Amino acid sequence: ASLGITDKLLYNWKAKFDAEQSGSSLNSDERAELLRLRKENKELRMEKEILKKASALLLKETK
């Protein structure tokens, strides 16, 4: 109590810790990596689509 920590705050910290330990929750590093990987995946999908269209166009021009 002298530190300004309430019972509810301790309960929330414990619940978060338990979730991270059980693997059902992501910690901040894992969350940041997941966001980075999702962004990279989106960019790669767009690049793949552009390459598909470019190759189809080149194929059409060579015929």
CHARMM-style PDB file with segment names, atoms N, HN, CA, C and O in Angstrom:
ATOM      1  N   ALA     1       0.836  -1.195   0.000  1.00  0.00      PROA
ATOM      2  CA  ALA     1       0.000   0.000   0.000  1.00  0.00      PROA
ATOM      3  C   ALA     1       0.875   1.252   0.000  1.00  0.00      PROA
ATOM      4  O   ALA     1       0.522   2.253  -0.623  1.00  0.00      PROA
ATOM      5  N   SER     2       2.008   1.204   0.690  1.00  0.00      PROA
ATOM      6  HN  SER     2       2.295   0.391   1.196  1.00  0.00      PROA
ATOM      7  CA  SER     2       2.872   2.392   0.755  1.00  0.00      PROA
ATOM      8  C   SER     2       3.478   2.720  -0.605  1.00  0.00      PROA
ATOM      9  O   SER     2       3.894   3.856  -0.836  1.00  0.00      PROA
ATOM     10  N   LEU     3       3.533   1.749  -1.503  1.00  0.00      PROA
ATOM     11  HN  LEU     3       3.195   0.826  -1.316  1.00  0.00      PROA
ATOM     12  CA  LEU     3       4.075   1.964  -2.848  1.00  0.00      PROA
ATOM     13  C   LEU     3       3.002   2.400  -3.841  1.00  0.00      PROA
ATOM     14  O   LEU     3       3.307   2.705  -4.994  1.00  0.00      PROA
ATOM     15  N   GLY     4       1.759   2.428  -3.399  1.00  0.00      PROA
ATOM     16  HN  GLY     4       1.511   2.180  -2.463  1.00  0.00      PROA
ATOM     17  CA  GLY     4       0.670   2.825  -4.280  1.00  0.00      PROA
ATOM     18  C   GLY     4       0.209   1.707  -5.189  1.00  0.00      PROA
ATOM     19  O   GLY     4      -0.384   1.961  -6.237  1.00  0.00      PROA
ATOM     20  N   ILE     5       0.478   0.464  -4.798  1.00  0.00      PROA
ATOM     21  HN  ILE     5       0.960   0.258  -3.947  1.00  0.00      PROA
ATOM     22  CA  ILE     5       0.078  -0.691  -5.604  1.00  0.00      PROA
ATOM     23  C   ILE     5      -1.190  -1.289  -4.998  1.00  0.00      PROA
ATOM     24  O   ILE     5      -1.199  -1.708  -3.840  1.00  0.00      PROA
ATOM     25  N   THR     6      -2.244  -1.323  -5.783  1.00  0.00      PROA
ATOM     26  HN  THR     6      -2.236  -0.983  -6.723  1.00  0.00      PROA
ATOM     27  CA  THR     6      -3.522  -1.845  -5.291  1.00  0.00      PROA
ATOM     28  C   THR     6      -3.604  -3.354  -5.515  1.00  0.00      PROA
ATOM     29  O   THR     6      -2.817  -3.935  -6.262  1.00  0.00      PROA
ATOM     30  N   ASP     7      -4.561  -3.958  -4.860  1.00  0.00      PROA
ATOM     31  HN  ASP     7      -5.201  -3.486  -4.253  1.00  0.00      PROA
ATOM     32  CA  ASP     7      -4.800  -5.396  -5.042  1.00  0.00      PROA
ATOM     33  C   ASP     7      -5.140  -5.707  -6.493  1.00  0.00      PROA
ATOM     34  O   ASP     7      -4.693  -6.709  -7.053  1.00  0.00      PROA
ATOM     35  N   LYS     8      -5.934  -4.833  -7.084  1.00  0.00      PROA
ATOM     36  HN  LYS     8      -6.297  -4.020  -6.629  1.00  0.00      PROA
ATOM     37  CA  LYS     8      -6.348  -5.046  -8.476  1.00  0.00      PROA
ATOM     38  C   LYS     8      -5.141  -5.005  -9.418  1.00  0.00      PROA
ATOM     39  O   LYS     8      -5.049  -5.815 -10.340  1.00  0.00      PROA
ATOM     40  N   LEU     9      -4.224  -4.074  -9.194  1.00  0.00      PROA
ATOM     41  HN  LEU     9      -4.299  -3.416  -8.445  1.00  0.00      PROA
ATOM     42  CA  LEU     9      -3.032  -3.965 -10.018  1.00  0.00      PROA
ATOM     43  C   LEU     9      -2.168  -5.227  -9.895  1.00  0.00      PROA
ATOM     44  O   LEU     9      -1.668  -5.745 -10.894  1.00  0.00      PROA
ATOM     45  N   LEU    10      -2.002  -5.711  -8.671  1.00  0.00      PROA
ATOM     46  HN  LEU    10      -2.409  -5.291  -7.860  1.00  0.00      PROA
ATOM     47  CA  LEU    10      -1.246  -6.951  -8.473  1.00  0.00      PROA
ATOM     48  C   LEU    10      -1.922  -8.125  -9.176  1.00  0.00      PROA
ATOM     49  O   LEU    10      -1.251  -8.956  -9.789  1.00  0.00      PROA
ATOM     50  N   TYR    11      -3.240  -8.192  -9.085  1.00  0.00      PROA
ATOM     51  HN  TYR    11      -3.784  -7.517  -8.587  1.00  0.00      PROA
ATOM     52  CA  TYR    11      -3.984  -9.258  -9.751  1.00  0.00      PROA
ATOM     53  C   TYR    11      -3.774  -9.197 -11.265  1.00  0.00      PROA
ATOM     54  O   TYR    11      -3.573 -10.226 -11.910  1.00  0.00      PROA
ATOM     55  N   ASN    12      -3.823  -7.981 -11.829  1.00  0.00      PROA
ATOM     56  HN  ASN    12      -3.986  -7.145 -11.305  1.00  0.00      PROA
ATOM     57  CA  ASN    12      -3.625  -7.824 -13.277  1.00  0.00      PROA
ATOM     58  C   ASN    12      -2.220  -8.240 -13.690  1.00  0.00      PROA
ATOM     59  O   ASN    12      -2.044  -8.910 -14.708  1.00  0.00      PROA
ATOM     60  N   TRP    13      -1.215  -7.848 -12.904  1.00  0.00      PROA
ATOM     61  HN  TRP    13      -1.357  -7.305 -12.077  1.00  0.00      PROA
ATOM     62  CA  TRP    13       0.167  -8.241 -13.203  1.00  0.00      PROA
ATOM     63  C   TRP    13       0.316  -9.753 -13.178  1.00  0.00      PROA
ATOM     64  O   TRP    13       0.959 -10.339 -14.049  1.00  0.00      PROA
ATOM     65  N   LYS    14      -0.282 -10.381 -12.172  1.00  0.00      PROA
ATOM     66  HN  LYS    14      -0.804  -9.905 -11.464  1.00  0.00      PROA
ATOM     67  CA  LYS    14      -0.183 -11.843 -12.047  1.00  0.00      PROA
ATOM     68  C   LYS    14      -0.882 -12.530 -13.213  1.00  0.00      PROA
ATOM     69  O   LYS    14      -0.361 -13.499 -13.766  1.00  0.00      PROA
ATOM     70  N   ALA    15      -2.051 -12.037 -13.588  1.00  0.00      PROA
ATOM     71  HN  ALA    15      -2.475 -11.250 -13.139  1.00  0.00      PROA
ATOM     72  CA  ALA    15      -2.797 -12.628 -14.710  1.00  0.00      PROA
ATOM     73  C   ALA    15      -2.001 -12.503 -16.003  1.00  0.00      PROA
ATOM     74  O   ALA    15      -1.946 -13.445 -16.794  1.00  0.00      PROA
ATOM     75  N   LYS    16      -1.387 -11.346 -16.219  1.00  0.00      PROA
ATOM     76  HN  LYS    16      -1.432 -10.581 -15.577  1.00  0.00      PROA
ATOM     77  CA  LYS    16      -0.572 -11.142 -17.420  1.00  0.00      PROA
ATOM     78  C   LYS    16       0.639 -12.073 -17.411  1.00  0.00      PROA
ATOM     79  O   LYS    16       0.970 -12.676 -18.433  1.00  0.00      PROA
ATOM     80  N   PHE    17       1.291 -12.188 -16.270  1.00  0.00      PROA
ATOM     81  HN  PHE    17       1.022 -11.698 -15.441  1.00  0.00      PROA
ATOM     82  CA  PHE    17       2.450 -13.065 -16.147  1.00  0.00      PROA
ATOM     83  C   PHE    17       2.057 -14.520 -16.406  1.00  0.00      PROA
ATOM     84  O   PHE    17       2.749 -15.232 -17.133  1.00  0.00      PROA
ATOM     85  N   ASP    18       0.954 -14.956 -15.815  1.00  0.00      PROA
ATOM     86  HN  ASP    18       0.392 -14.377 -15.224  1.00  0.00      PROA
ATOM     87  CA  ASP    18       0.494 -16.330 -16.019  1.00  0.00      PROA
ATOM     88  C   ASP    18       0.169 -16.602 -17.482  1.00  0.00      PROA
ATOM     89  O   ASP    18       0.472 -17.680 -17.993  1.00  0.00      PROA
ATOM     90  N   ALA    19      -0.450 -15.629 -18.164  1.00  0.00      PROA
ATOM     91  HN  ALA    19      -0.696 -14.753 -17.748  1.00  0.00      PROA
ATOM     92  CA  ALA    19      -0.794 -15.797 -19.583  1.00  0.00      PROA
ATOM     93  C   ALA    19       0.477 -15.908 -20.422  1.00  0.00      PROA
ATOM     94  O   ALA    19       0.540 -16.722 -21.344  1.00  0.00      PROA
ATOM     95  N   GLU    20       1.489 -15.096 -20.110  1.00  0.00      PROA
ATOM     96  HN  GLU    20       1.437 -14.435 -19.361  1.00  0.00      PROA
ATOM     97  CA  GLU    20       2.744 -15.170 -20.860  1.00  0.00      PROA
ATOM     98  C   GLU    20       3.448 -16.500 -20.616  1.00  0.00      PROA
ATOM     99  O   GLU    20       4.026 -17.078 -21.536  1.00  0.00      PROA
ATOM    100  N   GLN    21       3.402 -16.975 -19.401  1.00  0.00      PROA
ATOM    101  HN  GLN    21       2.932 -16.506 -18.653  1.00  0.00      PROA
ATOM    102  CA  GLN    21       4.067 -18.236 -19.078  1.00  0.00      PROA
ATOM    103  C   GLN    21       3.378 -19.422 -19.726  1.00  0.00      PROA
ATOM    104  O   GLN    21       4.037 -20.391 -20.104  1.00  0.00      PROA
ATOM    105  N   SER    22       2.070 -19.360 -19.857  1.00  0.00      PROA
ATOM    106  HN  SER    22       1.535 -18.573 -19.550  1.00  0.00      PROA
ATOM    107  CA  SER    22       1.336 -20.479 -20.450  1.00  0.00      PROA
ATOM    108  C   SER    22       1.410 -20.457 -21.979  1.00  0.00      PROA
ATOM    109  O   SER    22       1.029 -21.423 -22.638  1.00  0.00      PROA
ATOM    110  N   GLY    23       1.901 -19.355 -22.532  1.00  0.00      PROA
ATOM    111  HN  GLY    23       2.211 -18.569 -21.997  1.00  0.00      PROA
ATOM    112  CA  GLY    23       2.019 -19.260 -23.985  1.00  0.00      PROA
ATOM    113  C   GLY    23       0.766 -18.770 -24.674  1.00  0.00      PROA
ATOM    114  O   GLY    23       0.729 -18.699 -25.902  1.00  0.00      PROA
ATOM    115  N   SER    24      -0.259 -18.432 -23.918  1.00  0.00      PROA
ATOM    116  HN  SER    24      -0.229 -18.490 -22.920  1.00  0.00      PROA
ATOM    117  CA  SER    24      -1.498 -17.969 -24.537  1.00  0.00      PROA
ATOM    118  C   SER    24      -1.474 -16.472 -24.837  1.00  0.00      PROA
ATOM    119  O   SER    24      -2.403 -15.947 -25.450  1.00  0.00      PROA
ATOM    120  N   SER    25      -0.425 -15.790 -24.410  1.00  0.00      PROA
ATOM    121  HN  SER    25       0.330 -16.217 -23.911  1.00  0.00      PROA
ATOM    122  CA  SER    25      -0.314 -14.356 -24.644  1.00  0.00      PROA
ATOM    123  C   SER    25       1.072 -14.046 -25.192  1.00  0.00      PROA
ATOM    124  O   SER    25       2.031 -14.764 -24.909  1.00  0.00      PROA
ATOM    125  N   LEU    26       1.177 -12.979 -25.973  1.00  0.00      PROA
ATOM    126  HN  LEU    26       0.398 -12.395 -26.203  1.00  0.00      PROA
ATOM    127  CA  LEU    26       2.459 -12.577 -26.531  1.00  0.00      PROA
ATOM    128  C   LEU    26       3.064 -11.476 -25.676  1.00  0.00      PROA
ATOM    129  O   LEU    26       2.362 -10.579 -25.210  1.00  0.00      PROA
ATOM    130  N   ASN    27       4.379 -11.555 -25.474  1.00  0.00      PROA
ATOM    131  HN  ASN    27       4.949 -12.284 -25.853  1.00  0.00      PROA
ATOM    132  CA  ASN    27       5.029 -10.445 -24.786  1.00  0.00      PROA
ATOM    133  C   ASN    27       5.298  -9.337 -25.803  1.00  0.00      PROA
ATOM    134  O   ASN    27       5.025  -9.513 -26.991  1.00  0.00      PROA
ATOM    135  N   SER    28       5.821  -8.219 -25.361  1.00  0.00      PROA
ATOM    136  HN  SER    28       6.043  -8.076 -24.397  1.00  0.00      PROA
ATOM    137  CA  SER    28       5.965  -7.067 -26.249  1.00  0.00      PROA
ATOM    138  C   SER    28       6.940  -7.328 -27.396  1.00  0.00      PROA
ATOM    139  O   SER    28       6.720  -6.839 -28.505  1.00  0.00      PROA
ATOM    140  N   ASP    29       8.010  -8.087 -27.158  1.00  0.00      PROA
ATOM    141  HN  ASP    29       8.189  -8.484 -26.257  1.00  0.00      PROA
ATOM    142  CA  ASP    29       8.953  -8.409 -28.232  1.00  0.00      PROA
ATOM    143  C   ASP    29       8.304  -9.286 -29.297  1.00  0.00      PROA
ATOM    144  O   ASP    29       8.488  -9.069 -30.494  1.00  0.00      PROA
ATOM    145  N   GLU    30       7.545 -10.277 -28.845  1.00  0.00      PROA
ATOM    146  HN  GLU    30       7.395 -10.453 -27.872  1.00  0.00      PROA
ATOM    147  CA  GLU    30       6.861 -11.168 -29.789  1.00  0.00      PROA
ATOM    148  C   GLU    30       5.795 -10.411 -30.579  1.00  0.00      PROA
ATOM    149  O   GLU    30       5.610 -10.653 -31.771  1.00  0.00      PROA
ATOM    150  N   ARG    31       5.100  -9.499 -29.913  1.00  0.00      PROA
ATOM    151  HN  ARG    31       5.250  -9.302 -28.944  1.00  0.00      PROA
ATOM    152  CA  ARG    31       4.068  -8.711 -30.583  1.00  0.00      PROA
ATOM    153  C   ARG    31       4.700  -7.813 -31.653  1.00  0.00      PROA
ATOM    154  O   ARG    31       4.167  -7.684 -32.755  1.00  0.00      PROA
ATOM    155  N   ALA    32       5.837  -7.195 -31.321  1.00  0.00      PROA
ATOM    156  HN  ALA    32       6.270  -7.300 -30.426  1.00  0.00      PROA
ATOM    157  CA  ALA    32       6.521  -6.329 -32.285  1.00  0.00      PROA
ATOM    158  C   ALA    32       7.017  -7.136 -33.481  1.00  0.00      PROA
ATOM    159  O   ALA    32       6.915  -6.691 -34.624  1.00  0.00      PROA
ATOM    160  N   GLU    33       7.556  -8.330 -33.210  1.00  0.00      PROA
ATOM    161  HN  GLU    33       7.639  -8.692 -32.282  1.00  0.00      PROA
ATOM    162  CA  GLU    33       8.027  -9.179 -34.304  1.00  0.00      PROA
ATOM    163  C   GLU    33       6.866  -9.624 -35.186  1.00  0.00      PROA
ATOM    164  O   GLU    33       6.991  -9.660 -36.410  1.00  0.00      PROA
ATOM    165  N   LEU    34       5.751  -9.959 -34.574  1.00  0.00      PROA
ATOM    166  HN  LEU    34       5.650  -9.930 -33.579  1.00  0.00      PROA
ATOM    167  CA  LEU    34       4.574 -10.373 -35.339  1.00  0.00      PROA
ATOM    168  C   LEU    34       4.096  -9.250 -36.256  1.00  0.00      PROA
ATOM    169  O   LEU    34       3.768  -9.492 -37.417  1.00  0.00      PROA
ATOM    170  N   LEU    35       4.056  -8.035 -35.743  1.00  0.00      PROA
ATOM    171  HN  LEU    35       4.322  -7.838 -34.799  1.00  0.00      PROA
ATOM    172  CA  LEU    35       3.654  -6.895 -36.576  1.00  0.00      PROA
ATOM    173  C   LEU    35       4.625  -6.685 -37.725  1.00  0.00      PROA
ATOM    174  O   LEU    35       4.206  -6.414 -38.851  1.00  0.00      PROA
ATOM    175  N   ARG    36       5.932  -6.809 -37.451  1.00  0.00      PROA
ATOM    176  HN  ARG    36       6.273  -7.029 -36.537  1.00  0.00      PROA
ATOM    177  CA  ARG    36       6.942  -6.648 -38.491  1.00  0.00      PROA
ATOM    178  C   ARG    36       6.784  -7.720 -39.564  1.00  0.00      PROA
ATOM    179  O   ARG    36       6.865  -7.429 -40.757  1.00  0.00      PROA
ATOM    180  N   LEU    37       6.558  -8.955 -39.136  1.00  0.00      PROA
ATOM    181  HN  LEU    37       6.492  -9.192 -38.167  1.00  0.00      PROA
ATOM    182  CA  LEU    37       6.412 -10.059 -40.086  1.00  0.00      PROA
ATOM    183  C   LEU    37       5.136  -9.927 -40.919  1.00  0.00      PROA
ATOM    184  O   LEU    37       5.130 -10.265 -42.103  1.00  0.00      PROA
ATOM    185  N   ARG    38       4.067  -9.442 -40.312  1.00  0.00      PROA
ATOM    186  HN  ARG    38       4.072  -9.167 -39.351  1.00  0.00      PROA
ATOM    187  CA  ARG    38       2.832  -9.230 -41.066  1.00  0.00      PROA
ATOM    188  C   ARG    38       3.023  -8.164 -42.128  1.00  0.00      PROA
ATOM    189  O   ARG    38       2.543  -8.304 -43.253  1.00  0.00      PROA
ATOM    190  N   LYS    39       3.732  -7.087 -41.765  1.00  0.00      PROA
ATOM    191  HN  LYS    39       4.122  -6.974 -40.851  1.00  0.00      PROA
ATOM    192  CA  LYS    39       4.001  -6.017 -42.724  1.00  0.00      PROA
ATOM    193  C   LYS    39       4.867  -6.541 -43.868  1.00  0.00      PROA
ATOM    194  O   LYS    39       4.603  -6.251 -45.035  1.00  0.00      PROA
ATOM    195  N   GLU    40       5.899  -7.310 -43.531  1.00  0.00      PROA
ATOM    196  HN  GLU    40       6.114  -7.546 -42.583  1.00  0.00      PROA
ATOM    197  CA  GLU    40       6.783  -7.876 -44.558  1.00  0.00      PROA
ATOM    198  C   GLU    40       6.010  -8.827 -45.462  1.00  0.00      PROA
ATOM    199  O   GLU    40       6.211  -8.829 -46.677  1.00  0.00      PROA
ATOM    200  N   ASN    41       5.138  -9.627 -44.885  1.00  0.00      PROA
ATOM    201  HN  ASN    41       4.975  -9.625 -43.898  1.00  0.00      PROA
ATOM    202  CA  ASN    41       4.330 -10.565 -45.654  1.00  0.00      PROA
ATOM    203  C   ASN    41       3.427  -9.823 -46.637  1.00  0.00      PROA
ATOM    204  O   ASN    41       3.273 -10.243 -47.784  1.00  0.00      PROA
ATOM    205  N   LYS    42       2.834  -8.725 -46.186  1.00  0.00      PROA
ATOM    206  HN  LYS    42       2.959  -8.384 -45.254  1.00  0.00      PROA
ATOM    207  CA  LYS    42       1.969  -7.932 -47.059  1.00  0.00      PROA
ATOM    208  C   LYS    42       2.766  -7.362 -48.231  1.00  0.00      PROA
ATOM    209  O   LYS    42       2.309  -7.391 -49.374  1.00  0.00      PROA
ATOM    210  N   GLU    43       3.960  -6.844 -47.938  1.00  0.00      PROA
ATOM    211  HN  GLU    43       4.330  -6.820 -47.009  1.00  0.00      PROA
ATOM    212  CA  GLU    43       4.799  -6.287 -49.002  1.00  0.00      PROA
ATOM    213  C   GLU    43       5.209  -7.361 -50.007  1.00  0.00      PROA
ATOM    214  O   GLU    43       5.196  -7.126 -51.216  1.00  0.00      PROA
ATOM    215  N   LEU    44       5.569  -8.527 -49.507  1.00  0.00      PROA
ATOM    216  HN  LEU    44       5.579  -8.718 -48.525  1.00  0.00      PROA
ATOM    217  CA  LEU    44       5.982  -9.609 -50.400  1.00  0.00      PROA
ATOM    218  C   LEU    44       4.830 -10.075 -51.281  1.00  0.00      PROA
ATOM    219  O   LEU    44       5.037 -10.396 -52.452  1.00  0.00      PROA
ATOM    220  N   ARG    45       3.624 -10.114 -50.733  1.00  0.00      PROA
ATOM    221  HN  ARG    45       3.456  -9.853 -49.782  1.00  0.00      PROA
ATOM    222  CA  ARG    45       2.459 -10.488 -51.540  1.00  0.00      PROA
ATOM    223  C   ARG    45       2.213  -9.473 -52.652  1.00  0.00      PROA
ATOM    224  O   ARG    45       1.900  -9.845 -53.783  1.00  0.00      PROA
ATOM    225  N   MET    46       2.358  -8.179 -52.321  1.00  0.00      PROA
ATOM    226  HN  MET    46       2.612  -7.877 -51.402  1.00  0.00      PROA
ATOM    227  CA  MET    46       2.176  -7.144 -53.342  1.00  0.00      PROA
ATOM    228  C   MET    46       3.248  -7.266 -54.418  1.00  0.00      PROA
ATOM    229  O   MET    46       2.946  -7.157 -55.607  1.00  0.00      PROA
ATOM    230  N   GLU    47       4.496  -7.490 -54.015  1.00  0.00      PROA
ATOM    231  HN  GLU    47       4.742  -7.578 -53.049  1.00  0.00      PROA
ATOM    232  CA  GLU    47       5.578  -7.643 -54.987  1.00  0.00      PROA
ATOM    233  C   GLU    47       5.334  -8.849 -55.884  1.00  0.00      PROA
ATOM    234  O   GLU    47       5.578  -8.789 -57.089  1.00  0.00      PROA
ATOM    235  N   LYS    48       4.859  -9.929 -55.306  1.00  0.00      PROA
ATOM    236  HN  LYS    48       4.661  -9.977 -54.327  1.00  0.00      PROA
ATOM    237  CA  LYS    48       4.571 -11.129 -56.083  1.00  0.00      PROA
ATOM    238  C   LYS    48       3.482 -10.850 -57.115  1.00  0.00      PROA
ATOM    239  O   LYS    48       3.575 -11.289 -58.261  1.00  0.00      PROA
ATOM    240  N   GLU    49       2.459 -10.124 -56.703  1.00  0.00      PROA
ATOM    241  HN  GLU    49       2.384  -9.767 -55.772  1.00  0.00      PROA
ATOM    242  CA  GLU    49       1.363  -9.796 -57.618  1.00  0.00      PROA
ATOM    243  C   GLU    49       1.860  -8.908 -58.754  1.00  0.00      PROA
ATOM    244  O   GLU    49       1.471  -9.101 -59.906  1.00  0.00      PROA
ATOM    245  N   ILE    50       2.713  -7.940 -58.442  1.00  0.00      PROA
ATOM    246  HN  ILE    50       3.029  -7.783 -57.507  1.00  0.00      PROA
ATOM    247  CA  ILE    50       3.278  -7.065 -59.470  1.00  0.00      PROA
ATOM    248  C   ILE    50       4.117  -7.877 -60.455  1.00  0.00      PROA
ATOM    249  O   ILE    50       4.018  -7.679 -61.666  1.00  0.00      PROA
ATOM    250  N   LEU    51       4.941  -8.788 -59.940  1.00  0.00      PROA
ATOM    251  HN  LEU    51       5.022  -8.949 -58.956  1.00  0.00      PROA
ATOM    252  CA  LEU    51       5.769  -9.621 -60.818  1.00  0.00      PROA
ATOM    253  C   LEU    51       4.916 -10.525 -61.703  1.00  0.00      PROA
ATOM    254  O   LEU    51       5.247 -10.755 -62.866  1.00  0.00      PROA
ATOM    255  N   LYS    52       3.829 -11.031 -61.156  1.00  0.00      PROA
ATOM    256  HN  LYS    52       3.560 -10.844 -60.211  1.00  0.00      PROA
ATOM    257  CA  LYS    52       2.916 -11.861 -61.955  1.00  0.00      PROA
ATOM    258  C   LYS    52       2.356 -11.063 -63.123  1.00  0.00      PROA
ATOM    259  O   LYS    52       2.339 -11.535 -64.259  1.00  0.00      PROA
ATOM    260  N   LYS    53       1.896  -9.849 -62.833  1.00  0.00      PROA
ATOM    261  HN  LYS    53       1.910  -9.465 -61.909  1.00  0.00      PROA
ATOM    262  CA  LYS    53       1.317  -9.017 -63.888  1.00  0.00      PROA
ATOM    263  C   LYS    53       2.371  -8.610 -64.909  1.00  0.00      PROA
ATOM    264  O   LYS    53       2.088  -8.566 -66.107  1.00  0.00      PROA
ATOM    265  N   ALA    54       3.577  -8.312 -64.451  1.00  0.00      PROA
ATOM    266  HN  ALA    54       3.806  -8.347 -63.478  1.00  0.00      PROA
ATOM    267  CA  ALA    54       4.650  -7.913 -65.357  1.00  0.00      PROA
ATOM    268  C   ALA    54       5.043  -9.071 -66.266  1.00  0.00      PROA
ATOM    269  O   ALA    54       5.265  -8.879 -67.461  1.00  0.00      PROA
ATOM    270  N   SER    55       5.128 -10.262 -65.706  1.00  0.00      PROA
ATOM    271  HN  SER    55       4.947 -10.419 -64.735  1.00  0.00      PROA
ATOM    272  CA  SER    55       5.512 -11.408 -66.538  1.00  0.00      PROA
ATOM    273  C   SER    55       4.415 -11.729 -67.547  1.00  0.00      PROA
ATOM    274  O   SER    55       4.717 -12.118 -68.675  1.00  0.00      PROA
ATOM    275  N   ALA    56       3.162 -11.576 -67.169  1.00  0.00      PROA
ATOM    276  HN  ALA    56       2.917 -11.260 -66.253  1.00  0.00      PROA
ATOM    277  CA  ALA    56       2.063 -11.809 -68.112  1.00  0.00      PROA
ATOM    278  C   ALA    56       2.116 -10.775 -69.233  1.00  0.00      PROA
ATOM    279  O   ALA    56       1.875 -11.101 -70.395  1.00  0.00      PROA
ATOM    280  N   LEU    57       2.429  -9.538 -68.886  1.00  0.00      PROA
ATOM    281  HN  LEU    57       2.625  -9.273 -67.942  1.00  0.00      PROA
ATOM    282  CA  LEU    57       2.525  -8.491 -69.894  1.00  0.00      PROA
ATOM    283  C   LEU    57       3.685  -8.752 -70.845  1.00  0.00      PROA
ATOM    284  O   LEU    57       3.547  -8.580 -72.056  1.00  0.00      PROA
ATOM    285  N   LEU    58       4.818  -9.163 -70.310  1.00  0.00      PROA
ATOM    286  HN  LEU    58       4.930  -9.303 -69.326  1.00  0.00      PROA
ATOM    287  CA  LEU    58       5.975  -9.463 -71.161  1.00  0.00      PROA
ATOM    288  C   LEU    58       5.709 -10.649 -72.068  1.00  0.00      PROA
ATOM    289  O   LEU    58       6.119 -10.656 -73.229  1.00  0.00      PROA
ATOM    290  N   LEU    59       5.030 -11.640 -71.545  1.00  0.00      PROA
ATOM    291  HN  LEU    59       4.697 -11.635 -70.602  1.00  0.00      PROA
ATOM    292  CA  LEU    59       4.681 -12.815 -72.332  1.00  0.00      PROA
ATOM    293  C   LEU    59       3.755 -12.414 -73.477  1.00  0.00      PROA
ATOM    294  O   LEU    59       3.889 -12.901 -74.599  1.00  0.00      PROA
ATOM    295  N   LYS    60       2.822 -11.525 -73.178  1.00  0.00      PROA
ATOM    296  HN  LYS    60       2.713 -11.129 -72.267  1.00  0.00      PROA
ATOM    297  CA  LYS    60       1.888 -11.060 -74.199  1.00  0.00      PROA
ATOM    298  C   LYS    60       2.624 -10.279 -75.306  1.00  0.00      PROA
ATOM    299  O   LYS    60       2.291 -10.407 -76.485  1.00  0.00      PROA
ATOM    300  N   GLU    61       3.608  -9.485 -74.923  1.00  0.00      PROA
ATOM    301  HN  GLU    61       3.878  -9.382 -73.965  1.00  0.00      PROA
ATOM    302  CA  GLU    61       4.365  -8.676 -75.898  1.00  0.00      PROA
ATOM    303  C   GLU    61       5.258  -9.540 -76.793  1.00  0.00      PROA
ATOM    304  O   GLU    61       5.491  -9.186 -77.949  1.00  0.00      PROA
ATOM    305  N   THR    62       5.756 -10.652 -76.284  1.00  0.00      PROA
ATOM    306  HN  THR    62       5.567 -10.940 -75.345  1.00  0.00      PROA
ATOM    307  CA  THR    62       6.670 -11.490 -77.069  1.00  0.00      PROA
ATOM    308  C   THR    62       5.921 -12.348 -78.076  1.00  0.00      PROA
ATOM    309  O   THR    62       6.540 -12.898 -78.987  1.00  0.00      PROA
ATOM    310  N   LYS    63       4.632 -12.477 -77.939  1.00  0.00      PROA
ATOM    311  HN  LYS    63       4.130 -12.031 -77.199  1.00  0.00      PROA
ATOM    312  CA  LYS    63       3.854 -13.312 -78.874  1.00  0.00      PROA
ATOM    313  C   LYS    63       3.530 -12.588 -80.130  1.00  0.00      PROA
ATOM    314  OT1 LYS    63       2.883 -13.148 -81.016  1.00  0.00      PROA
TER     315      LYS     63
END
